[in-house]
Amino acid sequence: MPKDIHMLVSMINMKLRDDDMQLSHVLSIYDLDETEFMKRLDENEYFYDESTNQIKTK
C-alpha cells in the first residue's frame, strides 16, 4: 500500500470507480482496517462520501 496519502486515495478511488465496489470491499481486498483508514483520511483532510462512493477533500 502506498504510504503517501494522495497516492492511497487515488488508488482507492480508482477501485471504487472502475470496479464499482463499496469501500468496505476495497479495504478488505487490501487488508486495511476500516477504522484506521477513516482516521488516516480525517487526519489528512479527506472523507468518504457515501452518496458518490468517493474519497474527497474536506
C-alpha positions as CSV (number, residue, x, y, z in Angstrom):
1,M,0.0,0.0,0.0
2,P,1.2,3.5,-0.8
3,K,2.4,5.4,2.3
4,D,1.7,8.7,0.6
5,I,-1.9,9.6,1.4
6,H,-2.6,11.2,-2.0
7,M,-1.5,8.0,-3.8
8,L,-3.5,5.9,-1.5
9,V,-6.6,8.0,-2.0
10,S,-6.1,7.9,-5.8
11,M,-5.7,4.1,-5.8
12,I,-8.8,3.5,-3.6
13,N,-10.9,5.9,-5.6
14,M,-9.8,4.2,-8.8
15,K,-11.0,0.8,-7.4
16,L,-14.3,2.4,-6.2
17,R,-14.9,3.9,-9.6
18,D,-13.5,1.4,-12.1
19,D,-14.6,-1.8,-10.3
20,D,-17.8,-0.4,-8.9
21,M,-17.0,-1.6,-5.4
22,Q,-18.0,-0.4,-2.0
23,L,-15.3,1.0,0.3
24,S,-15.5,-1.9,2.8
25,H,-14.9,-4.4,0.0
26,V,-11.9,-2.5,-1.4
27,L,-10.4,-2.2,2.1
28,S,-10.9,-5.9,2.7
29,I,-9.0,-6.7,-0.5
30,Y,-6.0,-4.7,0.7
31,D,-6.4,-6.0,4.3
32,L,-6.9,-2.5,5.6
33,D,-8.7,-1.8,8.9
34,E,-11.7,0.5,8.1
35,T,-11.4,2.4,11.4
36,E,-7.7,3.1,11.0
37,F,-8.3,4.0,7.3
38,M,-11.0,6.5,8.2
39,K,-8.8,8.0,10.9
40,R,-6.0,8.4,8.4
41,L,-8.3,10.1,5.9
42,D,-9.5,12.5,8.6
43,E,-6.0,13.4,9.7
44,N,-5.2,14.3,6.2
45,E,-8.3,16.3,5.5
46,Y,-10.1,13.7,3.5
47,F,-13.5,12.0,4.0
48,Y,-15.5,9.2,2.3
49,D,-18.7,10.4,0.6
50,E,-21.1,7.5,0.6
51,S,-23.5,9.2,-1.8
52,T,-20.9,9.4,-4.6
53,N,-18.8,6.5,-3.4
54,Q,-15.7,8.6,-3.5
55,I,-13.0,9.9,-1.1
56,K,-12.9,13.6,-1.2
57,T,-11.0,16.5,0.4
58,K,-12.7,18.4,3.2
